[in-house]
Amino acid sequence: MLQVNVSQLLKAPIGMTQSLEVADTVAIMDGESKVKGEVALMRTDRGILVRGRLGAEVEVTCCRCLNLFSCPVTINIEEEYFPTTDVVSGLPLAKPDVADSFTIDEHHILDLTEAIRQYATLAIPMKPLCRQDCAGVKPGS
C-alpha cells in the first residue's frame, strides 16, 4: 500500500506514530519494481514524518558487460509530508516553506510513490555490476 489516509494521524498529538507495511510496485528507472518493507509515520508539528527501510529489485545494465540484471537496492526513506487542507475545518493551508516538499492531498491521502521512486533511484549504484568478477564485454560478441 503506497497511499494511506492520514486524517486520524493529523488529528493526533505530536509524536504519535503509526506503522505501515509496504508491498507494492513502483516505476523505477525504465521498469516496474516490487518494493517491500515497513515505514513509520509520525505526527510532527507541521505534518507527517515518514521513516522506513524498504527493499527492491531494480533492472539495471551492468557497467562492464552491458547485460541487464536485477540489482537489489535498500531504500532508506526519511521525508516530511505537509498537509494542504486543515483536517478539522477543511480549509486550504498555506504552502510549506520547504522547497520541493511532498504534500498530503486535500482528502488527507499521503502518497509514498514518488518519494520511494526518488530514494530508490538514488540507491542504485553509479556503476552497477552483475557480479564482482564480471569480465566485461567479450570480444566477438
Z-matrix of the N, CA and C atoms (Angstrom, degrees):
N
C 1 1.440
C 2 1.529 1 108.63
N 3 1.317 2 115.96 1 120.01
C 4 1.467 3 120.47 2 -178.91
C 5 1.526 4 112.45 3 -106.13
N 6 1.322 5 116.81 4 -11.12
C 7 1.455 6 120.84 5 178.05
C 8 1.521 7 108.62 6 -119.38
N 9 1.321 8 115.66 7 128.74
C 10 1.463 9 119.32 8 -176.90
C 11 1.526 10 109.29 9 -136.13
N 12 1.323 11 115.34 10 138.14
C 13 1.454 12 121.06 11 176.18
C 14 1.526 13 107.87 12 -80.28
N 15 1.335 14 116.29 13 119.00
C 16 1.469 15 121.14 14 -176.09
C 17 1.528 16 112.07 15 -109.87
N 18 1.336 17 117.48 16 20.87
C 19 1.466 18 119.85 17 -177.55
C 20 1.531 19 111.63 18 -59.67
N 21 1.340 20 118.12 19 -41.80
C 22 1.466 21 120.22 20 179.60
C 23 1.527 22 111.20 21 -67.92
N 24 1.323 23 117.10 22 -37.91
C 25 1.461 24 120.31 23 179.04
C 26 1.527 25 111.03 24 -68.19
N 27 1.335 26 117.39 25 -33.77
C 28 1.469 27 120.68 26 177.49
C 29 1.527 28 111.58 27 -67.86
N 30 1.329 29 117.75 28 -24.08
C 31 1.471 30 122.34 29 177.32
C 32 1.531 31 111.26 30 -86.09
N 33 1.319 32 117.07 31 -14.06
C 34 1.463 33 122.24 32 -175.26
C 35 1.531 34 111.09 33 -77.37
N 36 1.329 35 116.52 34 162.06
C 37 1.469 36 120.05 35 176.99
C 38 1.535 37 111.52 36 -65.51
N 39 1.328 38 115.69 37 154.83
C 40 1.458 39 121.42 38 176.95
C 41 1.523 40 108.82 39 -58.43
N 42 1.335 41 116.29 40 135.43
C 43 1.453 42 121.83 41 -179.53
C 44 1.517 43 113.66 42 99.41
N 45 1.321 44 118.02 43 -14.50
C 46 1.468 45 121.51 44 178.55
C 47 1.524 46 108.74 45 -65.71
N 48 1.334 47 117.25 46 138.80
C 49 1.456 48 120.85 47 -178.42
C 50 1.521 49 111.22 48 -123.34
N 51 1.314 50 114.14 49 159.83
C 52 1.458 51 122.99 50 176.95
C 53 1.525 52 106.60 51 -144.83
N 54 1.327 53 116.96 52 134.33
C 55 1.468 54 121.14 53 177.67
C 56 1.518 55 109.52 54 -94.65
N 57 1.327 56 115.04 55 148.72
C 58 1.455 57 120.54 56 -178.48
C 59 1.520 58 109.25 57 -140.30
N 60 1.329 59 116.21 58 124.51
C 61 1.464 60 121.58 59 174.07
C 62 1.525 61 108.09 60 -80.02
N 63 1.324 62 116.13 61 133.36
C 64 1.457 63 121.49 62 177.90
C 65 1.521 64 108.30 63 -114.02
N 66 1.318 65 115.92 64 126.61
C 67 1.460 66 122.24 65 175.55
C 68 1.519 67 105.86 66 -154.82
N 69 1.319 68 115.82 67 92.77
C 70 1.459 69 120.25 68 -176.05
C 71 1.519 70 109.69 69 -156.25
N 72 1.311 71 115.77 70 176.68
C 73 1.455 72 122.20 71 -179.77
C 74 1.523 73 109.29 72 -105.16
N 75 1.338 74 115.89 73 135.50
C 76 1.458 75 122.18 74 179.89
C 77 1.522 76 108.49 75 -129.89
N 78 1.336 77 116.72 76 140.67
C 79 1.465 78 121.22 77 175.68
C 80 1.531 79 107.98 78 -76.31
N 81 1.339 80 114.89 79 111.79
C 82 1.468 81 120.96 80 179.21
C 83 1.518 82 106.95 81 -125.30
N 84 1.317 83 115.90 82 130.77
C 85 1.463 84 121.89 83 -175.86
C 86 1.536 85 108.16 84 58.06
N 87 1.334 86 117.50 85 -123.36
C 88 1.461 87 119.99 86 -176.32
C 89 1.520 88 112.98 87 -103.95
N 90 1.319 89 118.43 88 12.11
C 91 1.454 90 119.64 89 -176.91
C 92 1.509 91 112.41 90 -146.31
N 93 1.316 92 114.66 91 179.60
C 94 1.459 93 122.09 92 178.00
C 95 1.522 94 108.52 93 -95.33
N 96 1.315 95 116.36 94 136.95
C 97 1.461 96 121.42 95 179.68
C 98 1.513 97 110.12 96 -128.40
N 99 1.321 98 115.70 97 138.29
C 100 1.458 99 121.53 98 175.67
C 101 1.522 100 107.92 99 -79.05
N 102 1.318 101 116.60 100 126.03
C 103 1.459 102 122.79 101 -178.62
C 104 1.532 103 107.85 102 -115.04
N 105 1.345 104 116.08 103 131.20
C 106 1.464 105 120.57 104 -179.79
C 107 1.519 106 109.82 105 -136.75
N 108 1.320 107 115.37 106 147.98
C 109 1.453 108 120.69 107 176.28
C 110 1.509 109 110.84 108 155.64
N 111 1.314 110 114.79 109 -160.65
C 112 1.460 111 120.25 110 -178.57
C 113 1.519 112 109.63 111 -136.90
N 114 1.328 113 115.45 112 141.78
C 115 1.458 114 120.90 113 175.14
C 116 1.528 115 108.55 114 -125.42
N 117 1.321 116 114.98 115 153.53
C 118 1.461 117 121.60 116 174.48
C 119 1.518 118 107.53 117 -110.76
N 120 1.311 119 115.99 118 132.35
C 121 1.458 120 122.18 119 176.35
C 122 1.517 121 106.94 120 -105.53
N 123 1.334 122 117.41 121 125.71
C 124 1.459 123 120.75 122 -178.72
C 125 1.524 124 110.15 123 -125.08
N 126 1.318 125 115.67 124 131.80
C 127 1.461 126 121.63 125 177.54
C 128 1.522 127 108.48 126 -70.36
N 129 1.343 128 115.87 127 127.66
C 130 1.465 129 121.57 128 175.69
C 131 1.523 130 108.21 129 -113.39
N 132 1.319 131 116.27 130 179.47
C 133 1.456 132 119.22 131 178.47
C 134 1.527 133 112.21 132 -70.14
N 135 1.352 134 116.79 133 -16.49
C 136 1.473 135 120.07 134 -177.74
C 137 1.519 136 113.82 135 -115.37
N 138 1.330 137 118.49 136 -19.03
C 139 1.454 138 120.06 137 -176.11
C 140 1.516 139 111.84 138 179.28
N 141 1.347 140 116.04 139 -132.90
C 142 1.466 141 122.83 140 -178.43
C 143 1.529 142 108.63 141 -127.43
N 144 1.339 143 115.89 142 124.55
C 145 1.456 144 121.30 143 175.99
C 146 1.520 145 108.15 144 -93.74
N 147 1.339 146 115.87 145 126.98
C 148 1.465 147 121.65 146 179.47
C 149 1.524 148 107.94 147 -107.80
N 150 1.335 149 115.61 148 124.39
C 151 1.463 150 121.68 149 176.21
C 152 1.512 151 108.27 150 -131.99
N 153 1.317 152 115.58 151 137.19
C 154 1.450 153 116.95 152 177.50
C 155 1.506 154 113.10 153 -175.58
N 156 1.322 155 113.57 154 173.50
C 157 1.462 156 121.62 155 179.00
C 158 1.523 157 106.55 156 -129.79
N 159 1.317 158 114.80 157 121.20
C 160 1.455 159 121.38 158 -177.57
C 161 1.520 160 109.28 159 -123.97
N 162 1.309 161 115.98 160 158.48
C 163 1.454 162 121.40 161 175.98
C 164 1.515 163 109.93 162 -124.00
N 165 1.322 164 116.02 163 149.52
C 166 1.464 165 121.05 164 178.19
C 167 1.516 166 109.52 165 -152.98
N 168 1.321 167 115.95 166 161.32
C 169 1.460 168 123.56 167 172.77
C 170 1.524 169 105.66 168 -114.61
N 171 1.328 170 117.34 169 122.46
C 172 1.462 171 121.77 170 -176.22
C 173 1.522 172 109.37 171 -117.95
N 174 1.324 173 116.47 172 132.77
C 175 1.471 174 121.13 173 176.53
C 176 1.523 175 108.74 174 -75.59
N 177 1.343 176 116.62 175 119.40
C 178 1.460 177 121.82 176 178.58
C 179 1.528 178 109.37 177 -135.55
N 180 1.324 179 115.79 178 168.52
C 181 1.461 180 121.92 179 178.73
C 182 1.514 181 109.41 180 -100.45
N 183 1.333 182 116.23 181 129.74
C 184 1.458 183 121.53 182 177.73
C 185 1.531 184 108.37 183 -62.76
N 186 1.318 185 116.89 184 134.03
C 187 1.466 186 120.43 185 -177.42
C 188 1.535 187 112.43 186 -73.86
N 189 1.348 188 118.00 187 -12.81
C 190 1.469 189 120.39 188 179.41
C 191 1.527 190 112.59 189 -100.44
N 192 1.331 191 117.29 190 -54.85
C 193 1.475 192 119.75 191 -174.54
C 194 1.522 193 112.98 192 -95.83
N 195 1.324 194 117.26 193 -9.00
C 196 1.463 195 124.53 194 177.96
C 197 1.527 196 114.02 195 66.91
N 198 1.335 197 117.34 196 16.74
C 199 1.462 198 121.31 197 175.29
C 200 1.525 199 109.79 198 -87.42
N 201 1.337 200 116.16 199 147.96
C 202 1.452 201 120.95 200 174.09
C 203 1.525 202 109.28 201 -74.26
N 204 1.316 203 116.27 202 142.76
C 205 1.459 204 120.64 203 174.31
C 206 1.518 205 108.89 204 -151.68
N 207 1.320 206 115.13 205 163.27
C 208 1.451 207 121.51 206 -179.77
C 209 1.527 208 108.54 207 -91.36
N 210 1.317 209 115.98 208 117.01
C 211 1.469 210 122.50 209 -176.28
C 212 1.533 211 109.17 210 -105.58
N 213 1.340 212 117.73 211 121.48
C 214 1.466 213 118.88 212 176.41
C 215 1.530 214 110.34 213 -74.12
N 216 1.319 215 116.54 214 136.04
C 217 1.466 216 120.79 215 176.88
C 218 1.525 217 109.40 216 -129.94
N 219 1.319 218 114.69 217 146.19
C 220 1.457 219 121.70 218 173.78
C 221 1.517 220 107.23 219 -105.47
N 222 1.314 221 115.50 220 127.51
C 223 1.463 222 121.67 221 -176.70
C 224 1.522 223 107.92 222 -109.76
N 225 1.315 224 115.80 223 110.79
C 226 1.466 225 121.51 224 175.27
C 227 1.519 226 107.24 225 -100.36
N 228 1.314 227 115.68 226 109.65
C 229 1.462 228 119.95 227 -174.78
C 230 1.521 229 110.23 228 -107.41
N 231 1.315 230 115.47 229 137.75
C 232 1.465 231 122.60 230 172.50
C 233 1.518 232 106.44 231 -149.59
N 234 1.312 233 115.27 232 107.47
C 235 1.458 234 120.33 233 -173.85
C 236 1.520 235 109.27 234 -149.57
N 237 1.336 236 116.51 235 139.17
C 238 1.458 237 120.61 236 176.33
C 239 1.521 238 109.21 237 -99.41
N 240 1.329 239 115.28 238 133.20
C 241 1.463 240 122.92 239 177.95
C 242 1.526 241 108.19 240 -106.76
N 243 1.326 242 115.64 241 140.10
C 244 1.455 243 120.81 242 -176.65
C 245 1.530 244 110.66 243 -114.15
N 246 1.344 245 117.49 244 134.66
C 247 1.462 246 119.84 245 178.80
C 248 1.527 247 111.38 246 -69.96
N 249 1.338 248 116.02 247 148.39
C 250 1.464 249 121.69 248 176.89
C 251 1.524 250 111.16 249 -104.00
N 252 1.347 251 115.99 250 -14.15
C 253 1.455 252 122.17 251 -178.92
C 254 1.524 253 109.00 252 -135.10
N 255 1.331 254 116.68 253 137.01
C 256 1.457 255 120.84 254 177.86
C 257 1.524 256 108.75 255 -65.42
N 258 1.326 257 117.25 256 128.26
C 259 1.459 258 122.19 257 -174.59
C 260 1.532 259 112.17 258 -68.82
N 261 1.326 260 118.63 259 -25.16
C 262 1.461 261 121.63 260 -178.87
C 263 1.525 262 111.53 261 -90.73
N 264 1.334 263 116.54 262 -51.96
C 265 1.473 264 120.09 263 -174.66
C 266 1.531 265 113.50 264 -87.62
N 267 1.330 266 117.72 265 -23.71
C 268 1.458 267 120.34 266 -176.26
C 269 1.519 268 113.66 267 81.87
N 270 1.324 269 116.70 268 2.30
C 271 1.458 270 121.09 269 -179.59
C 272 1.526 271 110.83 270 -79.88
N 273 1.348 272 116.33 271 148.15
C 274 1.473 273 118.80 272 178.44
C 275 1.529 274 110.87 273 -65.85
N 276 1.325 275 115.01 274 146.26
C 277 1.463 276 121.42 275 178.27
C 278 1.524 277 109.72 276 -104.14
N 279 1.320 278 116.23 277 157.33
C 280 1.463 279 121.39 278 177.03
C 281 1.526 280 109.12 279 -63.86
N 282 1.322 281 116.10 280 148.01
C 283 1.469 282 120.79 281 178.46
C 284 1.526 283 108.67 282 -64.21
N 285 1.346 284 117.04 283 144.47
C 286 1.468 285 119.51 284 179.80
C 287 1.529 286 110.77 285 -64.90
N 288 1.331 287 115.22 286 150.91
C 289 1.465 288 120.53 287 -179.56
C 290 1.528 289 111.98 288 -84.59
N 291 1.319 290 117.02 289 11.79
C 292 1.463 291 122.46 290 179.89
C 293 1.528 292 108.37 291 -99.91
N 294 1.336 293 116.70 292 122.05
C 295 1.465 294 120.76 293 -179.06
C 296 1.523 295 110.43 294 -64.83
N 297 1.335 296 116.21 295 142.65
C 298 1.473 297 123.20 296 177.62
C 299 1.523 298 112.82 297 53.61
N 300 1.313 299 116.54 298 37.73
C 301 1.460 300 119.82 299 -179.06
C 302 1.528 301 110.71 300 -82.63
N 303 1.317 302 114.92 301 156.58
C 304 1.456 303 121.23 302 175.19
C 305 1.524 304 108.25 303 -89.02
N 306 1.324 305 116.08 304 144.71
C 307 1.460 306 119.92 305 -177.58
C 308 1.527 307 111.55 306 -122.71
N 309 1.315 308 114.28 307 160.36
C 310 1.460 309 123.70 308 173.67
C 311 1.522 310 105.36 309 -99.58
N 312 1.323 311 118.11 310 128.83
C 313 1.467 312 119.76 311 -172.88
C 314 1.533 313 112.61 312 -70.49
N 315 1.330 314 115.94 313 177.11
C 316 1.464 315 122.09 314 -175.09
C 317 1.534 316 113.15 315 -66.15
N 318 1.327 317 117.56 316 -14.54
C 319 1.469 318 121.83 317 176.49
C 320 1.534 319 110.92 318 -98.27
N 321 1.331 320 116.49 319 10.40
C 322 1.470 321 124.71 320 178.26
C 323 1.527 322 112.18 321 66.72
N 324 1.339 323 115.96 322 33.02
C 325 1.458 324 122.17 323 177.38
C 326 1.523 325 108.80 324 -97.91
N 327 1.325 326 116.09 325 123.09
C 328 1.460 327 122.69 326 176.23
C 329 1.527 328 106.07 327 -97.89
N 330 1.325 329 117.00 328 120.14
C 331 1.464 330 122.55 329 -177.52
C 332 1.526 331 109.17 330 -107.61
N 333 1.328 332 115.84 331 117.10
C 334 1.462 333 122.26 332 -177.55
C 335 1.526 334 113.80 333 -83.69
N 336 1.328 335 118.36 334 -10.34
C 337 1.457 336 122.67 335 -169.93
C 338 1.525 337 113.46 336 -52.96
N 339 1.318 338 118.19 337 -54.70
C 340 1.463 339 120.85 338 -174.73
C 341 1.531 340 111.63 339 -68.05
N 342 1.315 341 117.75 340 -39.38
C 343 1.471 342 119.93 341 178.14
C 344 1.521 343 110.50 342 -63.12
N 345 1.336 344 117.36 343 -43.10
C 346 1.464 345 120.76 344 178.95
C 347 1.517 346 109.78 345 -63.53
N 348 1.326 347 117.52 346 -42.81
C 349 1.469 348 120.81 347 179.22
C 350 1.529 349 110.56 348 -59.77
N 351 1.320 350 117.33 349 -45.88
C 352 1.462 351 121.26 350 -178.84
C 353 1.530 352 111.42 351 -65.64
N 354 1.315 353 117.61 352 -46.68
C 355 1.466 354 120.85 353 -179.76
C 356 1.526 355 111.11 354 -65.37
N 357 1.342 356 117.63 355 -37.97
C 358 1.467 357 120.89 356 178.69
C 359 1.521 358 110.78 357 -65.68
N 360 1.321 359 117.01 358 -41.64
C 361 1.465 360 120.94 359 178.84
C 362 1.531 361 110.17 360 -60.56
N 363 1.326 362 116.60 361 -40.30
C 364 1.468 363 120.45 362 178.05
C 365 1.522 364 112.55 363 -69.64
N 366 1.343 365 118.00 364 -25.39
C 367 1.460 366 122.11 365 -177.42
C 368 1.531 367 112.91 366 -81.35
N 369 1.336 368 117.67 367 -15.13
C 370 1.466 369 120.90 368 -179.73
C 371 1.530 370 108.61 369 -70.50
N 372 1.324 371 118.49 370 132.68
C 373 1.468 372 120.31 371 179.52
C 374 1.534 373 111.42 372 -58.40
N 375 1.329 374 116.23 373 145.52
C 376 1.473 375 120.30 374 179.39
C 377 1.523 376 111.15 375 -64.94
N 378 1.325 377 116.86 376 -36.24
C 379 1.472 378 122.23 377 178.44
C 380 1.521 379 108.17 378 -125.45
N 381 1.339 380 116.58 379 79.34
C 382 1.463 381 119.14 380 -177.02
C 383 1.531 382 112.57 381 -67.43
N 384 1.317 383 115.28 382 138.85
C 385 1.466 384 121.97 383 177.51
C 386 1.521 385 108.99 384 -117.72
N 387 1.345 386 116.17 385 133.94
C 388 1.468 387 119.93 386 178.47
C 389 1.522 388 110.22 387 -65.79
N 390 1.327 389 116.63 388 -31.22
C 391 1.470 390 122.73 389 172.26
C 392 1.537 391 107.20 390 -159.21
N 393 1.288 392 116.98 391 154.96
C 394 1.471 393 121.75 392 -175.11
C 395 1.517 394 112.99 393 -57.48
N 396 1.347 395 117.98 394 -36.80
C 397 1.471 396 120.63 395 -177.18
C 398 1.522 397 112.74 396 -96.46
N 399 1.326 398 118.40 397 25.34
C 400 1.475 399 121.67 398 179.51
C 401 1.537 400 108.85 399 -58.49
N 402 1.330 401 115.67 400 127.30
C 403 1.476 402 121.20 401 -176.90
C 404 1.524 403 112.52 402 -83.69
N 405 1.310 404 117.42 403 -9.40
C 406 1.461 405 120.15 404 179.77
C 407 1.520 406 111.65 405 92.38
N 408 1.324 407 115.46 406 -167.10
C 409 1.461 408 121.73 407 -178.54
C 410 1.524 409 109.02 408 -67.97
N 411 1.308 410 116.68 409 128.36
C 412 1.466 411 120.45 410 179.88
C 413 1.528 412 109.65 411 -83.42
N 414 1.335 413 117.85 412 137.07
C 415 1.469 414 120.06 413 178.18
C 416 1.524 415 111.12 414 -59.60
N 417 1.324 416 116.23 415 138.75
C 418 1.459 417 121.40 416 178.14
C 419 1.512 418 112.96 417 85.25
N 420 1.324 419 118.39 418 2.73
C 421 1.475 420 120.06 419 -179.85
C 422 1.504 421 110.33 420 -87.90
